[in-house]
Amino acid sequence: AVTARAPVAMASALDGKINHQVSVVGKMLTEVDGAMTKCTDVVKMIKEFKELLPSTDEKRDEDRTDRLKRAMDQLVKTEARYEAQKTALRTLSQDMRASGAPSGPEEVKQLFFRRLDEAEASHVASADGARNDTFQTFLVEAGLKRSRAADDDVEMTQEVIDPHCPLTKSDMVNPTKVVPCEKLGSRCVFSKDAIYGLVRGGAKCPKPGCLFQGIVHQRDLAPCKDTEKKLKRLRQQREREAIDRTNAAHSLDDDDALDDEVTVTQVE
């Protein structure tokens, strides 16, 4: 009985230490985020100064921006390592409460480092800045990347969007996606009321050619913000085109009236 309680007692004793360490790592993450924000602020200032007072030493400004970018790269990797530590600590806490948990300090230490290696393989391997919002903001401010809004505008000109719901054949209202389909690469988006009604008791995805062959339930549905954004831009684009057509028609009417006036004058 004493032996059986030993791992439990050790797990309880470790909880306080693990929670404290998680808190420490959290503070370090906050400092890293603050450093990344400062780098972004500095590169923004460099860009603003260049616009206000064009520098004769472009190479110097480029070197400064490049150094800041390298610092950002390192901060992204550091952030990933701290995230890996948090993951490893939380996993260790769960391991200590499972059956067959280590009972000695050395075994606990070895288990932690195994969990840390696993977490770092996941976090650090993907720490390329592509998924880091602060790093992406830095690139935009440094003029090294277009803003998301600019990318969306380009995407709108390249992608043909069907604004109709495949079920109702009318304009899409509250676009809702089928998550299991999306995970397999199928883009299955419908009006919210239509798809919720269809799968109320469970049903297959109604989109022809969908890769997901399982049963879809209401819990598998989620708002499709990407489609909503594209539909909003499409509506705005159509409104602009309608205004342009109206203005062009008015301009044509004015030209015709002017031509008529000139003709009458010439006859007189």
C-alpha positions as a LaTeX table, in Angstrom:
\begin{tabular}{lrrr}
\hline
Residue & $x$ (\AA) & $y$ (\AA) & $z$ (\AA) \\
\hline
Ala1 & 0.00 & 0.00 & 0.00 \\
Val2 & 2.85 & 2.34 & 0.85 \\
Thr3 & 4.51 & 1.51 & $-2.47$ \\
Ala4 & 1.26 & 2.15 & $-4.37$ \\
Arg5 & 0.88 & 5.56 & $-2.73$ \\
Ala6 & 4.46 & 6.61 & $-3.44$ \\
Pro7 & 3.96 & 7.69 & $-7.09$ \\
Val8 & 0.77 & 9.54 & $-6.12$ \\
Ala9 & 2.58 & 11.36 & $-3.35$ \\
Met10 & 5.43 & 12.22 & $-5.70$ \\
Ala11 & 2.96 & 13.49 & $-8.31$ \\
Ser12 & 1.32 & 15.74 & $-5.73$ \\
Ala13 & 4.67 & 17.04 & $-4.57$ \\
Leu14 & 5.72 & 17.74 & $-8.17$ \\
Asp15 & 2.52 & 19.59 & $-9.01$ \\
Gly16 & 3.59 & 22.72 & $-7.14$ \\
Lys17 & 7.03 & 22.72 & $-8.77$ \\
Ile18 & 5.62 & 22.08 & $-12.23$ \\
Asn19 & 3.03 & 24.83 & $-11.90$ \\
His20 & 5.71 & 27.25 & $-10.72$ \\
Gln21 & 7.96 & 26.35 & $-13.65$ \\
Val22 & 5.07 & 26.74 & $-16.10$ \\
Ser23 & 4.48 & 30.20 & $-14.64$ \\
Val24 & 8.16 & 31.09 & $-15.07$ \\
Val25 & 8.12 & 29.91 & $-18.68$ \\
Gly26 & 4.95 & 31.93 & $-19.24$ \\
Lys27 & 6.72 & 35.08 & $-18.06$ \\
Met28 & 9.64 & 34.35 & $-20.38$ \\
Leu29 & 7.20 & 33.99 & $-23.27$ \\
Thr30 & 5.73 & 37.39 & $-22.39$ \\
Glu31 & 9.22 & 38.91 & $-22.49$ \\
Val32 & 9.93 & 37.30 & $-25.88$ \\
Asp33 & 6.66 & 38.66 & $-27.24$ \\
Gly34 & 7.59 & 42.10 & $-25.90$ \\
Ala35 & 10.97 & 41.92 & $-27.61$ \\
Met36 & 9.33 & 40.97 & $-30.91$ \\
Thr37 & 6.94 & 43.90 & $-30.59$ \\
Lys38 & 9.87 & 46.27 & $-29.97$ \\
Cys39 & 11.66 & 44.98 & $-33.09$ \\
Thr40 & 8.49 & 45.64 & $-35.07$ \\
Asp41 & 8.23 & 49.16 & $-33.63$ \\
Val42 & 11.87 & 49.89 & $-34.52$ \\
Val43 & 11.57 & 48.68 & $-38.12$ \\
Lys44 & 8.38 & 50.71 & $-38.46$ \\
Met45 & 10.26 & 53.81 & $-37.29$ \\
Ile46 & 13.06 & 53.14 & $-39.80$ \\
Lys47 & 10.48 & 52.90 & $-42.58$ \\
Glu48 & 8.71 & 56.10 & $-41.48$ \\
Phe49 & 12.00 & 58.02 & $-41.25$ \\
Lys50 & 12.93 & 56.86 & $-44.76$ \\
Glu51 & 9.61 & 58.18 & $-46.08$ \\
Leu52 & 9.93 & 61.47 & $-44.20$ \\
Leu53 & 13.63 & 62.06 & $-44.76$ \\
Pro54 & 14.96 & 59.95 & $-47.64$ \\
Ser55 & 18.31 & 58.56 & $-46.57$ \\
Thr56 & 21.41 & 58.84 & $-48.74$ \\
Asp57 & 22.71 & 55.66 & $-47.12$ \\
Glu58 & 20.25 & 52.99 & $-48.28$ \\
Lys59 & 22.75 & 50.23 & $-47.47$ \\
Arg60 & 22.81 & 51.26 & $-43.80$ \\
Asp61 & 19.03 & 51.13 & $-43.55$ \\
Glu62 & 18.94 & 47.74 & $-45.27$ \\
Asp63 & 21.58 & 46.40 & $-42.86$ \\
Arg64 & 19.56 & 47.61 & $-39.86$ \\
Thr65 & 16.41 & 45.98 & $-41.18$ \\
Asp66 & 18.29 & 42.75 & $-41.92$ \\
Arg67 & 19.73 & 42.64 & $-38.38$ \\
Leu68 & 16.26 & 43.14 & $-36.93$ \\
Lys69 & 14.89 & 40.36 & $-39.14$ \\
Arg70 & 17.62 & 37.98 & $-37.94$ \\
Ala71 & 16.77 & 38.92 & $-34.35$ \\
Met72 & 13.11 & 38.19 & $-35.07$ \\
Asp73 & 14.04 & 34.79 & $-36.51$ \\
Gln74 & 15.86 & 33.93 & $-33.29$ \\
Leu75 & 12.99 & 35.19 & $-31.14$ \\
Val76 & 10.54 & 33.00 & $-33.03$ \\
Lys77 & 12.74 & 29.96 & $-32.36$ \\
Thr78 & 13.16 & 30.95 & $-28.70$ \\
Glu79 & 9.41 & 31.30 & $-28.36$ \\
Ala80 & 8.97 & 27.81 & $-29.82$ \\
Arg81 & 11.43 & 26.34 & $-27.31$ \\
Tyr82 & 9.59 & 27.93 & $-24.39$ \\
Glu83 & 6.28 & 26.63 & $-25.75$ \\
Ala84 & 7.88 & 23.18 & $-25.96$ \\
Gln85 & 8.93 & 23.44 & $-22.31$ \\
Lys86 & 5.38 & 24.30 & $-21.27$ \\
Thr87 & 4.02 & 21.36 & $-23.24$ \\
Ala88 & 6.61 & 18.97 & $-21.76$ \\
Leu89 & 5.88 & 20.13 & $-18.19$ \\
Arg90 & 2.14 & 19.70 & $-18.59$ \\
Thr91 & 2.58 & 16.29 & $-20.19$ \\
Leu92 & 4.88 & 15.26 & $-17.34$ \\
Ser93 & 2.21 & 16.23 & $-14.83$ \\
Gln94 & $-0.24$ & 13.92 & $-16.59$ \\
Asp95 & 2.33 & 11.12 & $-16.84$ \\
Met96 & 2.95 & 11.20 & $-13.10$ \\
Arg97 & $-0.70$ & 10.40 & $-12.44$ \\
Ala98 & $-0.87$ & 7.50 & $-14.90$ \\
Ser99 & $-0.27$ & 3.87 & $-14.05$ \\
Gly100 & 3.37 & 2.85 & $-14.27$ \\
Ala101 & 4.58 & 6.35 & $-13.45$ \\
Pro102 & 8.27 & 6.68 & $-12.43$ \\
Ser103 & 8.89 & 6.57 & $-8.73$ \\
Gly104 & 12.43 & 7.97 & $-8.48$ \\
Pro105 & 13.81 & 11.48 & $-9.15$ \\
Glu106 & 16.21 & 10.25 & $-11.85$ \\
Glu107 & 13.42 & 8.43 & $-13.68$ \\
Val108 & 11.24 & 11.56 & $-13.52$ \\
Lys109 & 14.10 & 13.63 & $-14.92$ \\
Gln110 & 14.64 & 11.21 & $-17.81$ \\
Leu111 & 10.91 & 11.18 & $-18.56$ \\
Phe112 & 10.82 & 14.99 & $-18.64$ \\
Phe113 & 13.69 & 15.16 & $-21.14$ \\
Arg114 & 11.96 & 12.58 & $-23.36$ \\
Arg115 & 8.78 & 14.68 & $-23.30$ \\
Leu116 & 10.84 & 17.79 & $-23.99$ \\
Asp117 & 12.48 & 16.18 & $-27.03$ \\
Glu118 & 9.05 & 15.20 & $-28.35$ \\
Ala119 & 7.63 & 18.69 & $-27.80$ \\
Glu120 & 10.64 & 20.42 & $-29.37$ \\
Ala121 & 10.42 & 18.16 & $-32.42$ \\
Ser122 & 6.90 & 19.50 & $-32.92$ \\
His123 & 7.25 & 23.15 & $-31.88$ \\
Val124 & 10.75 & 24.04 & $-33.05$ \\
Ala125 & 10.47 & 22.25 & $-36.39$ \\
Ser126 & 7.55 & 24.48 & $-37.38$ \\
Ala127 & 9.06 & 27.70 & $-35.97$ \\
Asp128 & 9.67 & 29.38 & $-39.33$ \\
Gly129 & 7.70 & 32.56 & $-38.63$ \\
Ala130 & 5.03 & 31.73 & $-41.21$ \\
Arg131 & 2.49 & 31.06 & $-38.46$ \\
Asn132 & 3.62 & 33.80 & $-36.10$ \\
Asp133 & 1.36 & 36.85 & $-36.30$ \\
Thr134 & 3.92 & 39.21 & $-34.75$ \\
Phe135 & 6.62 & 38.09 & $-37.18$ \\
Gln136 & 4.25 & 38.53 & $-40.12$ \\
Thr137 & 3.41 & 42.05 & $-38.90$ \\
Phe138 & 7.15 & 42.77 & $-38.72$ \\
Leu139 & 7.60 & 41.70 & $-42.35$ \\
Val140 & 4.75 & 43.95 & $-43.47$ \\
Glu141 & 6.10 & 46.95 & $-41.54$ \\
Ala142 & 9.59 & 46.32 & $-42.93$ \\
Gly143 & 8.20 & 46.30 & $-46.46$ \\
Leu144 & 9.32 & 42.69 & $-46.93$ \\
Lys145 & 5.82 & 41.35 & $-47.42$ \\
Arg146 & 2.44 & 42.60 & $-48.57$ \\
Ser147 & $-0.31$ & 42.96 & $-46.01$ \\
Arg148 & $-2.99$ & 40.28 & $-45.71$ \\
Ala149 & $-5.54$ & 42.73 & $-47.08$ \\
Ala150 & $-3.41$ & 43.23 & $-50.20$ \\
Asp151 & $-3.07$ & 39.46 & $-50.62$ \\
Asp152 & $-6.83$ & 39.07 & $-50.27$ \\
Asp153 & $-7.38$ & 41.68 & $-52.98$ \\
Val154 & $-5.07$ & 39.79 & $-55.33$ \\
Glu155 & $-6.78$ & 36.52 & $-54.44$ \\
Met156 & $-10.17$ & 38.06 & $-55.20$ \\
Thr157 & $-9.04$ & 38.96 & $-58.72$ \\
Gln158 & $-7.72$ & 35.44 & $-59.33$ \\
Glu159 & $-10.43$ & 33.27 & $-57.76$ \\
Val160 & $-13.95$ & 32.88 & $-59.11$ \\
Ile161 & $-16.32$ & 32.73 & $-56.15$ \\
Asp162 & $-19.78$ & 31.20 & $-56.40$ \\
Pro163 & $-21.96$ & 33.25 & $-54.03$ \\
His164 & $-24.75$ & 30.67 & $-54.11$ \\
Cys165 & $-25.43$ & 27.92 & $-51.58$ \\
Pro166 & $-25.17$ & 24.46 & $-53.24$ \\
Leu167 & $-28.29$ & 23.37 & $-51.33$ \\
Thr168 & $-30.66$ & 26.32 & $-51.71$ \\
Lys169 & $-29.20$ & 27.63 & $-55.02$ \\
Ser170 & $-29.78$ & 31.13 & $-53.63$ \\
Asp171 & $-27.30$ & 33.61 & $-52.15$ \\
Met172 & $-25.17$ & 32.15 & $-49.36$ \\
Val173 & $-26.30$ & 33.25 & $-45.90$ \\
Asn174 & $-24.02$ & 32.73 & $-42.87$ \\
Pro175 & $-21.49$ & 30.48 & $-44.67$ \\
Thr176 & $-20.93$ & 27.26 & $-42.73$ \\
Lys177 & $-18.26$ & 24.68 & $-43.48$ \\
Val178 & $-18.11$ & 20.94 & $-42.83$ \\
Val179 & $-14.92$ & 20.49 & $-40.80$ \\
Pro180 & $-14.22$ & 16.77 & $-41.56$ \\
Cys181 & $-14.46$ & 17.55 & $-45.29$ \\
Glu182 & $-12.05$ & 20.48 & $-44.94$ \\
Lys183 & $-9.48$ & 18.28 & $-43.20$ \\
Leu184 & $-9.43$ & 16.01 & $-46.24$ \\
Gly185 & $-9.06$ & 18.92 & $-48.64$ \\
Ser186 & $-12.69$ & 19.29 & $-49.75$ \\
Arg187 & $-14.23$ & 22.76 & $-49.63$ \\
Cys188 & $-17.82$ & 22.14 & $-48.56$ \\
Val189 & $-19.57$ & 25.38 & $-47.57$ \\
Phe190 & $-23.32$ & 25.99 & $-47.33$ \\
Ser191 & $-25.85$ & 28.43 & $-45.89$ \\
Lys192 & $-26.07$ & 27.80 & $-42.16$ \\
Asp193 & $-29.79$ & 27.03 & $-41.88$ \\
Ala194 & $-29.72$ & 24.73 & $-44.91$ \\
Ile195 & $-26.83$ & 22.52 & $-43.79$ \\
Tyr196 & $-27.88$ & 22.45 & $-40.12$ \\
Gly197 & $-31.32$ & 21.26 & $-41.16$ \\
Leu198 & $-29.92$ & 18.60 & $-43.47$ \\
Val199 & $-27.57$ & 16.98 & $-40.93$ \\
Arg200 & $-29.83$ & 17.32 & $-37.90$ \\
Gly201 & $-30.10$ & 13.54 & $-37.61$ \\
Gly202 & $-26.79$ & 12.83 & $-39.33$ \\
Ala203 & $-26.22$ & 12.68 & $-43.08$ \\
Lys204 & $-23.46$ & 12.42 & $-45.68$ \\
Cys205 & $-22.01$ & 15.61 & $-47.09$ \\
Pro206 & $-24.27$ & 16.68 & $-49.97$ \\
Lys207 & $-21.48$ & 18.14 & $-52.10$ \\
Pro208 & $-20.68$ & 15.93 & $-55.11$ \\
Gly209 & $-17.12$ & 14.63 & $-55.16$ \\
Cys210 & $-16.48$ & 15.28 & $-51.45$ \\
Leu211 & $-13.63$ & 13.15 & $-50.11$ \\
Phe212 & $-15.25$ & 12.64 & $-46.70$ \\
Gln213 & $-17.47$ & 9.57 & $-46.84$ \\
Gly214 & $-18.52$ & 9.49 & $-43.18$ \\
Ile215 & $-21.66$ & 10.80 & $-41.52$ \\
Val216 & $-21.81$ & 14.53 & $-40.82$ \\
His217 & $-23.44$ & 15.79 & $-37.61$ \\
Gln218 & $-24.21$ & 19.32 & $-36.46$ \\
Arg219 & $-21.16$ & 19.21 & $-34.17$ \\
Asp220 & $-19.01$ & 18.87 & $-37.32$ \\
Leu221 & $-20.12$ & 22.29 & $-38.62$ \\
Ala222 & $-18.40$ & 25.62 & $-38.06$ \\
Pro223 & $-18.65$ & 29.20 & $-39.41$ \\
Cys224 & $-16.54$ & 29.70 & $-42.53$ \\
Lys225 & $-15.00$ & 33.12 & $-41.93$ \\
Asp226 & $-12.85$ & 32.88 & $-45.05$ \\
Thr227 & $-15.89$ & 32.47 & $-47.31$ \\
Glu228 & $-17.77$ & 35.21 & $-45.45$ \\
Lys229 & $-14.87$ & 37.59 & $-46.05$ \\
Lys230 & $-14.69$ & 36.71 & $-49.75$ \\
Leu231 & $-18.44$ & 37.10 & $-50.19$ \\
Lys232 & $-18.29$ & 40.48 & $-48.49$ \\
Arg233 & $-15.54$ & 41.60 & $-50.86$ \\
Leu234 & $-17.51$ & 40.22 & $-53.81$ \\
Arg235 & $-20.59$ & 42.20 & $-52.75$ \\
Gln236 & $-18.50$ & 45.34 & $-52.37$ \\
Gln237 & $-16.94$ & 44.75 & $-55.79$ \\
Arg238 & $-20.39$ & 44.33 & $-57.36$ \\
Glu239 & $-21.65$ & 47.48 & $-55.67$ \\
Arg240 & $-18.68$ & 49.42 & $-57.05$ \\
Glu241 & $-19.29$ & 48.01 & $-60.52$ \\
Ala242 & $-23.00$ & 48.94 & $-60.30$ \\
Ile243 & $-22.08$ & 52.50 & $-59.28$ \\
Asp244 & $-19.56$ & 52.69 & $-62.13$ \\
Arg245 & $-22.19$ & 51.48 & $-64.61$ \\
Thr246 & $-24.71$ & 54.02 & $-63.29$ \\
Asn247 & $-22.17$ & 56.83 & $-63.52$ \\
Ala248 & $-21.21$ & 55.72 & $-67.03$ \\
Ala249 & $-24.87$ & 55.69 & $-68.07$ \\
His250 & $-25.43$ & 59.17 & $-66.66$ \\
Ser251 & $-22.31$ & 60.38 & $-68.41$ \\
Leu252 & $-23.57$ & 58.89 & $-71.68$ \\
Asp253 & $-26.96$ & 60.57 & $-71.22$ \\
Asp254 & $-25.23$ & 63.89 & $-70.59$ \\
Asp255 & $-23.14$ & 63.45 & $-73.74$ \\
Asp256 & $-26.25$ & 62.63 & $-75.78$ \\
Ala257 & $-28.04$ & 65.69 & $-74.40$ \\
Leu258 & $-25.04$ & 67.84 & $-75.27$ \\
Asp259 & $-24.93$ & 66.38 & $-78.79$ \\
Asp260 & $-28.65$ & 67.11 & $-79.23$ \\
Glu261 & $-28.12$ & 70.66 & $-78.01$ \\
Val262 & $-25.26$ & 71.19 & $-80.44$ \\
Thr263 & $-27.31$ & 69.76 & $-83.31$ \\
Val264 & $-30.26$ & 72.05 & $-82.55$ \\
Thr265 & $-27.94$ & 75.03 & $-82.38$ \\
Gln266 & $-26.39$ & 74.19 & $-85.74$ \\
Val267 & $-29.83$ & 73.84 & $-87.38$ \\
Glu268 & $-30.95$ & 77.18 & $-86.03$ \\
\hline
\end{tabular}
